[in-house]
Amino acid sequence: MSDAFEIHAEAYAEKSSTSIHNALYERPALVALLPELLGKDVLDLGCGSGTLIGELLNKGANVTGMDLSAGLIEIARRKFGEKATFHIADLKEDFEFLNGKTFDIIVSSLALHYVEDWNSLFGKIRTHLRDDGYVVFSTHHPSASRTWFDLTNYFERKLVHDVWSIGGQKVIVSNYHRSLTEMFEAFAVNGLFVESLLEPKPLEKAKEISEDTYHRLTNREHFILFRVRVRQ
Ligand SMILES: C[S@@+](CC[C@H](N)C(=O)[O-])C[C@H]1O[C@@H](n2cnc3c(N)ncnc32)[C@H](O)[C@@H]1O
């Protein structure tokens, strides 16, 4: 994990709940891809401070969240208390914290690109997903990340380093660029397939906050979202 999330937990929690990219672009798109949640067991991978968890609880899900940042999990616990279960854990390690539990829906909002090995990651996801379950997640659009990081080889997986402004401070956040082909291979080797793919557009409301950002996100690829299922 980039230390940025841990060191700037409070400021990142604020940014994630209010910024155009999260609140008016990525999160509504992810929610639109979710199936019925009432009474469903849902796992949120890289849940951070739980910006998605309020929506999941409101729609009647039983929610488990996990994140590597103790600071962000503390904020999530403060917000939701006993209403959801939280674990501090690493996506790169075995999911022992789940004690073998399986889920109807596994969600992840902009967290999986911090993990290099998606074959292994989606293997663990499959193990904890019920046969009729759904994986709904967002990540960087690889065509956008090729441009952001000026990569000469789109197809090569690469650790890239972004500079963000969090709480008025510049911080470096590192993540992996990978091609669509590599993403689909990780699904396929684990018996998963893509049921829906979404290249989102921002909500109209974003225009009132920043016309520039609204137009950029309306005209160009930025994030990409998937709804993945188990091949029967
Ligand atoms: C961009 S933030 C998104 C947080 C949250 N999903 C949201 O939408 O507000 C990425 C999250 O991934 C978490 N993360 C990064 N690497 C991780 C890892 N190896 N294991 C677990 N969580 C990780 C970070 O701590 C951070 O909370």
The ligand as an ORCA input file, in Angstrom:
! r2SCAN-3c Opt
* xyz 0 1
  C      -8.306      4.991     -3.513
  S      -8.581      4.328     -1.921
  C     -10.289      3.833     -2.007
  C     -10.892      3.620     -0.649
  C     -12.385      3.294     -0.642
  N     -12.682      2.111     -1.429
  C     -13.164      4.492     -1.132
  O     -13.727      4.419     -2.223
  O     -13.178      5.492     -0.401
  C      -7.715      2.807     -1.998
  C      -7.814      2.002     -0.722
  O      -7.114      0.771     -0.918
  C      -6.445      0.464      0.284
  N      -5.342     -0.453     -0.041
  C      -4.260     -0.216     -0.817
  N      -3.470     -1.300     -0.863
  C      -4.076     -2.251     -0.114
  C      -3.751     -3.594      0.229
  N      -2.632     -4.167     -0.224
  N      -4.591     -4.273      1.016
  C      -5.730     -3.695      1.492
  N      -6.097     -2.428      1.208
  C      -5.281     -1.712      0.418
  C      -5.981      1.815      0.807
  O      -5.644      1.784      2.174
  C      -7.195      2.669      0.494
  O      -8.125      2.665      1.531
*
